[in-house]
Structures are given as structure tokens and as C-alpha cells.
């Protein structure tokens, strides 16, 4: 089979690789599409502790069930089913896994990281993932291409499930890439009144946001963000702030623009060697501010994501900038890093 093999920093090659065998308690999937994630970009340029080269990365995967292990007679799948793979696979034994929080398991072994990923013609759903039913069948009106957005959208849903966005809320989003815009679309579906996106790469933001109506775009290089938010909200502040960018400044500024009883999501992680920020905790205390973290997602968010696309509350075609062949994977990764595309999807088969 064809596979894009990651050999190390800035070294990925598309070549022939042996097709994986389907174990007795595994499922073999013929991959249709795998979208490029920002994490894939970071792996390509910086590596990852759970990706040991040579490896096949990629985790935003859709495909068709090709083979079902002989030991899985009672599985809720059949040959030909169109599915999206759930990324996070927990140990299944720890207190977090027992509550279904596989993404937070101390021993998470995700597809596209520890397990072989979707930049290949076939991918295996390993036994621990089968036990956790780590897939979602695509609704009949969602194509395999559209389904490639379910995984990133599920992460956005996981973050927003903490925030209780309501009709009339002002929602401020730091970061105007695909994740920030997905946050905006879901906030709009919840009838937020003002949806504000802040991004220093303002030209890119303006270009991408043209497809999405009713957004307020702010350039932090030209605007005093605190004063602008106060003006828009009559001095009250935003009910919700989402930092969908790996920026310390955004996390600290969030506490300057949040309203009393407001909710903040630290959605984008910071570099592990530079992740300390300074905040005035009295602002959280006296104003009853809630600050939430959000990391990856679980199957329940995948289901919600698939339903949103099926109901056309989010339009995948507005996010998918380009579909490329597997042979162009490196070009696609570099385009994403350069901000030349919103979402690039790799067509595998």
C-alpha cells in the first residue's frame, strides 16, 4: 500500500509499505481522506515524544471498513461501513478512562501518534480502540470528504461544552485559523450576538473570514483590544473568551476583557518550555470568572460533531480550501504552516 512515512524532522516520503494485517480483535479500514492538523505540522517540523520514526501520522481520518477480525462477532460494524476514527485511546483501566475521559488518560496512545495513522491507504483500529468503540458511523448525508472535519470540530465542541454560550452573548476568539472559525460558527449556531475574532495575521484572517457572515474582526496591531471590547459591550465585557491560539498574551488578556460571571477557555496549548503566565487571581475570585482547559476530545463529541454537519449547522465546504493527493503531503503541510490554506484534506484512495 501507499503511505507517507515520517522519518524525522522535515523528512516525510510517500512510498510503498506492507499493508497491515487485521488481528482477531482489530478492524482494518481503507482510508479515504485524512485532513492536515496543526499538530501534524508541528510533528513534521519539531517531532513529538509519542511519534517514533519511521511512523505514519495523521488522525483526522475517514474511510470504509475493509476487514473485521474473526474474534469480533458481536461488533456494531460491517464491511463497507463509512466511519470516522476517534483519535484518543486510553488505557481503559484508570479512573479517567472509567468515566470515559480517554483523552485525559495518563497513558493515552492516540491514533496518528503512538498507533499508525491515516496518511496511508489502510489503517488498523487496534484492540484497545475497538474495546472503546473508537469510531463513529457517518450519517447518510455526510460524505467521506466532509467527515474529515469531524475530528477537529469534535475538539471545538469539547471545549465549548464547558462554556454554556447563550443567545445574546458576546464571544471573543483569539486565533483566526480553522479552529477559531469553527468556534465562531458554533457560537453563531447558539445565537451569540457579537462574535469577535482577534488575530495579528490580519490579512489572512480577513481572507479566510470572507466565507463567514457577521463576524467582527480585530487587528491587535492596530486596535486597543481592551478598549474595543468595552466599547462593543457597553463597558460590560465579553461573556465568553476562547484562546484558540498558542499565545500567552491572549490568555492573560482574556482576564482583562471578560465580564463578571464570564467563562474563559484556554483552548490552545502553550509551548511546554514556555507555559507559565502571570494573572491577577482576584479578578477570577471577585468577579466569579470560570476558567476552563480543553484538550482533544472523546467519542461523545465526535457524535455531536457528525450531527452538526449532518444538520448543516456547519458547512464543511467553507473550511476545506484544497484536496491534495498523498504524494503532495509535504507541500500541504508547508502550506498550512505558511497560512496559505484554511483546511487541506489529503485524498488517500
N, C-alpha and C positions, 0 to 999 in steps of 0.2 A: 504494500500500500504506500501511497504518498504521505509524507509527513514533513512538517517544518520542525527541524531539530535544533534546539537551543544548546550550543556548545560552550557558551560563555559570553562575557561582556561584548556586546555588539557583534555577535557571531551566531547567526541563525541560517540554516541551509535547508532547502527543500530537496528531499531525496527519498529513495525507496527504503522502506523499513518493513520488517516482518509484521504481518497482520496479527494482532493479539488473539490469543485463544480464549474462548469463553469457558470459564470454570464452571463447576457443577452448581455453584450458588452465585453466579455472576450473570450479568446481562451485557450483551455486545450491541453497540449502537453504531449504525452507519451515519457519520456526521454529515449534515447538510450545510450548516453555517456556524461560524464562530466569530463573534464580534470582538474587536480590539478594545481592551480595557486599559485605563490609565495604569493599572498595576502591571499589565503586560509590558507597557512602555518602560516602567521602572525596572522590571526584571531584565529587559533587554539591555538597558544602559547601566544598571547598577547591580544586578543579581538579586538573589533572595535566599534567605537561610534555609528555606524548605524546598528550594528548587536546586537539585544536584545535577549538573550537566554530565552527560548529554540527557536532555529531557524534552518532552513535548509539553508546552504550556498552552494557555487558552482555556477559559472557563465559562464564557457566555455562549453556551452550546445548544444547538437544536439538531435533531436527527430522527431517524426511524429505527425502531427495534429490529435488529438483524438476527439475533440468536438469543435464546433463553436457556440458561443452564438446566441440565436434567434434574437437578435437585430442587427446582423451584416450581413444583407442580401447582401450587396454590397462589402464585403471584398474579397481581392485577395488571398484567400486561400481556399483549400478544404480538406476534411478528407483524411488523408494518405499522404499529402504533407510532404516531408522531409525538415526540416528547421534548421537553427542555430539562436539562440536568441541573439538580440542586448542587451547589458548589461545596458547602461546608459539611464535612463528615466528622462527627465526634466519636469519642471512644465508646459511647453507649453505656458507660458504667458510672460516671461521675455524677455528682448532684445536679450539675447544669444540664448534662445530657438527659437525665431522668425527667427534667422539666421541659425538654425539647429545645434547649438553647445550645444546639450543636456548634453554632458559630463562636460561642464563648468557651467551649471545652478547652482546658489547658493543653490537650493533646489533639487538637483539630488537625486533620490530614485532608486538605481540600483537593478536589479535582482541579487539575491545571497547575498544581504546586507539588504536593507530595505524590499524588497519583497523576498518571499521564493524562494530558488534556486534549483539547478539541482541535488543535491545528494538525489534524491527521484524518485520514479517511474513516478510521474506526477508533472508537474509544470504549473502554470497559467500565461498566458500573461495578465496582468491587463489592465483595460480600458485605462489609460493614455499611456501605451506602445502600445496598439492597435492603438490609435489615431496617434502615431508617427511611425507606421508601423515598429515596433522594431523586425523584423525578416528578414532573407534572405533565399530564397529557395536555396537548394543545387543544383549545376549543376549536370546533369545526370551522369557524370563520377567521381563525388566526393562522397565517401561513408560516412555514418554517423560517422564512426570512424575517417576518415580523416578530416571531418568537425569540429571535436573537436579542431582543431588547428586554425580555422578561427578567433576566438576572440583574442588570443594573437598575431597572425600575423597582425590583424587589428590595434592593438595598435602600432606595429612596423611601419606599413605603415603610420599611423597618424603622427608619429614622423619624418619619412623620407620625408613626403610630404613638409616639410619646407626646406629641405637640398639641393635639386637640384643636387644630385650626378650625375656626368658626366663621360663619357669614359675617362680613364686615371687618374682619381682622386686617391689620397691616402686617405683611410678611416681608422681611428683608433677607435677601440671599446674597452671600458673598461667594462669587465664583460663577462665571457665565458659560461654563462648558456644558457638556451633555447632562451631567448630574444636576448642576444648578438649574438648568432649563426644565429638567424633569420635575424638580421640586416646585418650580413655578407653575407648571401645568397641573400638578396635583393640587396645589394650593388654590388655583383657579377653580378646579372641579369642586372644591369645598367652599366656594363662594367668598374667598378672601377679597377684600375691596381693593387694597393697594398692594401690588406685588412689585417689589423693588429689587433690582439686581445690580450689584456693585462689582466691577472688575477693572483692574488697571489696564488690561489689554482691551481697551475700549473699542478700538476699531474691529477687532474680532467679535466682541460682544454684539455690537451693532449689526454686523453681518449675519451672525447666527440668529439673532433675536427677531429678524425681519419676518420669520415664519410664524411668530407667536404674537398674538394681538394683546394690547392692553397692558404691556409691561412698562414700568418706569426704569430707565437705565441711567446709572450714575457713574461718572468717571471720577475716581478718588484722587486723581492727579489734578483735577480742575475744580472739584466741589469740596466744600467742607461738609463731610458726611453727617456729622452730628447736627449741625445747623439745618441741613436739608431735611433730615428725618423729622426733626422737631417742627419744621415748617409744614411738612406734609401731614403730620399727625396733630396739629394744633398744640404742640408742646408736650403731648402725652407720651410719645414714643411708640415703638412697634410692639405689637403683642407677641410676635414670633420673629426670632432671628436664627438663620441657619448658616453656619460657616462651612460651605461646600468647597473649601479651598485649603490647602496646607499652609496657612498663614497665621503666625502668632498675632500679628496686628489685628486681623479680623476677629479672633477670639477675644482679645482684650477690648476692642471697640464695641463688640456686641453688648457688653455690660454698660456702655455709655449711651446706647440708643434704645435699650429695652424699656418697655413700660412696666409699671407696677403690675404684679401678678403675671408678668410675661414669661415666655418659655424660650430657652435657647438650646439649639442643637449643635454640639461640636461634632459635625458630621465628617469633615475632612481631617485625617490624622496629620500630625506634625512629624518632621524627621526625628527618628529615635534619639539622635545625639543632640537635638536642639528642641526639646519639647516642653521646657519649663516656661510658664508665663507668670506675670505679676498682675493680681487683681485685688480690688478692694472688696473683701468678703462682706463688709457691712452693707454694700449695695444689694447683695443677694439676701441678706438677713432682713433688713428693714423694709425692703420692697417686695418680699416674698417671691423672689425670682426662682424659677426652676431651671437647672442646667443639666442637660442630658448628653450622654455619649451615644454613639451609634456605630456599630461595626458589622459589615456584611449583612447577612440575612438568613432566614430559615424557610422551610417549605411553606409555612403558612403565608409568608409574604410573597412567595412565588405564585401561589394560588391567587392571591389578591391582585398581583401584577397581571397575570393572564386574564383575569376577569375585566380589569380596566381596559386592556387592549381590545378584548372581545366586545366590550360595550362602547368602544370608540371614544372613551373619555380621554385617551391619549392616542395620538396619530403617529405611528412608527415612521411613516414616510417623511415626517418633518424632521426627524432626527438622523435618519440614515443618509449620509452625504454621498457615500460611494460603496459599491460592492466590487471586491477585487478577487482575483484568483489566488490560490495558496502560494504560487510562485512569487507573488508580489508582497508577501507578508512584511519583509523588511521595509519596503517603500511605504507601506501602510503605517507601520509603527512610527517611522520618522515623520510622516505627515501629521499624525495625531500629536506627536510631541511638538511640532512646529506650529500647532494651532491652525492648520490648513483644512481641517475637517472636523465636523461635529461627531459623527459616529461612522466608522468604517467597519464594514462587515466582510469577512473572508468567506467566499464560497468554496466549500471543500469538495462537494460532489453533487 
